């Protein structure tokens, strides 16, 4: 527990100290966020706010994890996934804000990089970290008598691991649309996965998740409304990649659906909106992702964010309850 607290504290402090060094540089380089013209009108005033701020908390996570989890293969795999996805996001952000390429990396370029990193993680999880190919089933009594853990077989495990990591990275990216939203939700998820990892004796993963939580809390000081910096794809892809990797390495992919309930709802809202419009010409939501639906329902940005934070805490608690028996 001391190591987890230390990881959280180191990442928090490094992030808080790194912010004042990085944010002025981003502003000076004019790495400002472009705001969607078809988004909520109140967002237009955010144009020019520095982006790529994910490097701030990535620095905190990196320093903390290298100090306290360097001797754990599983922890280094989570860290490596976070950094790898962060680099993809950094390239995407750079193309958007520095080279003025509106869409950043092409979709196939971004997806190819994500698939390659996720596949590498899946193989290393089995052959370097000794993860095996089992899958924990929530609410089956892990803390009672070991619970239910069916063996997926190598091929199905690799497919599921890639789907989880890439899916989570892009789900966090969709969630990152309001000041402090993705950072706050990811803070709750990371703390939950730190506890899950501790329960299944994956200390390295637990330490990196604690560091991620500390980094998110530190970043909220700069990213809370009104945000002084946005995390950009640099941060959102790194957070999602790390959370997905943590789920894979702890055999808790199904727990991620519960703990990351906000990510699931945000992603489903986009899928439903697109399918509904293509099939019927009608939209189910005022706007997707889901947080914009509430914004256009005259909710203030702070109200939406705090409500989603609270819901994320509830989802995290429900996920942790999955360690016990329900059936």
WOHUGI-V65815 format. One record per backbone hydrogen bond with DSSP energy under -1.0 kcal/mol. NH is the residue of the N-H (numbers start at 1). CO is the residue of the C=O. Records with the same first field share a line. If there is no record, write none. Layout:
NH = CO ; CO
This chain:
5 = 1
6 = 2
7 = 3
8 = 4
9 = 5
10 = 6
11 = 7
12 = 8
13 = 9
14 = 10
15 = 11
16 = 12
17 = 13
18 = 14
19 = 15
22 = 18
23 = 19
26 = 22
27 = 23
28 = 24
29 = 25
31 = 26
32 = 30
33 = 49
39 = 36
43 = 40
44 = 41
46 = 43
47 = 44
48 = 33
49 = 46
51 = 31
53 = 230
54 = 231
55 = 52
56 = 53
58 = 54
59 = 55
60 = 56
61 = 57
62 = 58
63 = 59
64 = 60
65 = 61
66 = 62
67 = 63
68 = 64
69 = 65
72 = 69
76 = 72
77 = 73
78 = 74
79 = 75
80 = 76
81 = 77
82 = 78
83 = 79
84 = 80
85 = 81
86 = 82
87 = 83
88 = 84
89 = 85
90 = 86
91 = 87
92 = 88
93 = 89
94 = 90
95 = 91
96 = 92
97 = 93
98 = 94
99 = 94
101 = 95
104 = 101
110 = 106
111 = 107
112 = 108
113 = 109
114 = 110
115 = 111
116 = 112
117 = 113
118 = 114
119 = 115
120 = 116
121 = 117
122 = 118
123 = 119
124 = 120
125 = 121
126 = 122
127 = 123
128 = 124
129 = 124
131 = 125
135 = 150
136 = 251
137 = 148
139 = 322
140 = 137
141 = 324
143 = 323
144 = 141
145 = 141
146 = 142
147 = 141
152 = 133
157 = 153
158 = 154
159 = 155
160 = 156
161 = 157
162 = 158
163 = 159
164 = 160
165 = 161
166 = 162
167 = 163
168 = 164
169 = 165
170 = 166
171 = 167
172 = 168
173 = 169
174 = 170
175 = 171
176 = 172
177 = 175
181 = 178
184 = 180
185 = 181
186 = 182
187 = 183
188 = 184
189 = 185
190 = 186
191 = 187
192 = 188
193 = 189
194 = 190
195 = 191
196 = 192
197 = 193
198 = 194
199 = 195
200 = 196
201 = 198
202 = 197
206 = 202
207 = 203
208 = 204
209 = 205
210 = 206
211 = 207
212 = 208
213 = 209
214 = 210
215 = 211
216 = 212
217 = 213
218 = 214
219 = 215
220 = 216
222 = 219
223 = 219
224 = 220
228 = 222
230 = 50
235 = 231
236 = 232
237 = 233
239 = 235
240 = 236
241 = 237
242 = 238
243 = 239
244 = 240
245 = 241
246 = 242
247 = 243
248 = 244
249 = 245
250 = 246
251 = 248
252 = 247
256 = 252
259 = 255
260 = 256
261 = 258
264 = 260
265 = 261
266 = 262
267 = 263
268 = 264
269 = 265
270 = 266
271 = 267
272 = 268
273 = 269
274 = 270
275 = 271
276 = 272
277 = 273
278 = 274
279 = 275
280 = 276
292 = 289
294 = 290
295 = 291
296 = 292
298 = 295
299 = 294
304 = 300
305 = 301
306 = 302
307 = 303
308 = 304
309 = 305
310 = 306
311 = 307
312 = 308
313 = 309
314 = 310
315 = 311
316 = 312
317 = 313
318 = 314
319 = 315
320 = 316
321 = 317
323 = 320
324 = 321
326 = 139
327 = 139
